Amino acid sequence: MNSATTQRYQKYVIPNYTRYPVCLVRGEGSRVWDDQGKPYLDFFPGWGCALLGHCPPRVVEAVREQVGKLIHVPNSWHTEPQGELAEALCTKLHWPSQAFFCNSGTEANEAAIKIARLWGKPKGKFKIITMIDSFHGRTMGSISATGQPKYQQNLDPLLPGFVHVPFGDLGAVAAAIDHETAAVLIEPIQGEGGINIPPAGYMKGLRQITRDRDMLLMLDEVQSGMGRVGEWYAHQLDGVEADVVSLAKALASGVAMGGILARPEVAAVLKPGTHAATYGGNPISAVAALATVQTIEREGLLGHAKKLEERFRNRFTALMPKCPWITEVRARGVMVGIQLSIEGAPIVKACLEKGLLINSTHQTVIRLLPAMNLSEADFNEGCSILEDALTNPVIP
Ligand SMILES: Cc1ncc(COP(=O)(O)O)c(C=O)c1O
């Protein structure tokens, strides 16, 4: 990596991230290049934002065209792209909804939390049940919702009203409800928590409990949404309807954008003046998101993501007899977790050295969020590198 960049970061950039000593300068599809010209195959493009790989052509073209027409206008005006995007996202749900746009996942969840508070207020309800090992973002509301104490250390007092229960345990949810409980907020597949897939019937059970107890079911689909799992939204795999869905990450293929989709009768609590985002739904991110949706539709990528799920599962399950430290392979579309009984970080490092970018989460889970248009050749190349690293792990 160029030493001038290293020095600038050391002097001027707050060191709140663990960064690899690599400076990326260009990307195309599932490949990125560093400032020394070294290519990498990326099985974790943009931390889940680049669902179509780097610089997908329709998105690049749409942004280029829009940036010369109108970059930003506030939400005191209408724009064509925001309206078209709201229609595109809402009509992919199997239940009626309306959209609000913001700039990130944590902001989308803040909007959901506000909806729960505003909706619950006349009924005296404000509590929200969330799950242990969930991840909802870094702002004070979302970090309070997050069920991982390591992210909350020394930030107290947190926003009150969150009750954390084990993921996948319906009885625990039922036991946590009282007359002040307004909502359940849950990732339909936990991402950062280790690609945790709920047991069969759990999401349906949650829908039933929340309906019976006059509560909202709010789904954080920031990581699982936008087609990654082979359906537009992960809760569609479970055949349930929700009241609020939050989106971000892949929504605009890496152009900063978040949003929520909420049932009109629930969304009605967001009246003018109750919530806003200056950049929310701006024309640049809106056209990027529209081009993302169009690419997924025109290239039939939902089906491709389902095929990739099967191939990832088969490939790494087949490795288990040879690598007893692989204890489970969990996959939905291109959301893949390889559970290990050893630390994941050395595997990530070994892959990086061989030119493959992956991630490890929850210490022992290898997390892959590859592009849903990953080619056969790239799939095989990346899997071979990862197989090699998993077969010969360097145990520190
Ligand atoms: C499920 C989920 N929700 C929320 C967030 C926060 O999103 P952002 O970093 O865009 O605020 C993340 C980020 O990883 C996430 O995975």
The ligand as an ORCA input file, in Angstrom:
! r2SCAN-3c Opt
* xyz 0 1
  C     -29.210     -6.359     10.058
  C     -28.516     -5.030     10.109
  N     -29.194     -3.957     10.531
  C     -28.623     -2.739     10.583
  C     -27.319     -2.550     10.213
  C     -26.718     -1.179     10.273
  O     -26.583     -0.672      8.984
  P     -25.679      0.628      8.706
  O     -24.263      0.245      8.961
  O     -25.969      0.967      7.272
  O     -26.159      1.674      9.639
  C     -26.568     -3.639      9.767
  C     -25.152     -3.474      9.389
  O     -24.383     -4.390      9.327
  C     -27.182     -4.911      9.711
  O     -26.512     -5.992      9.290
*
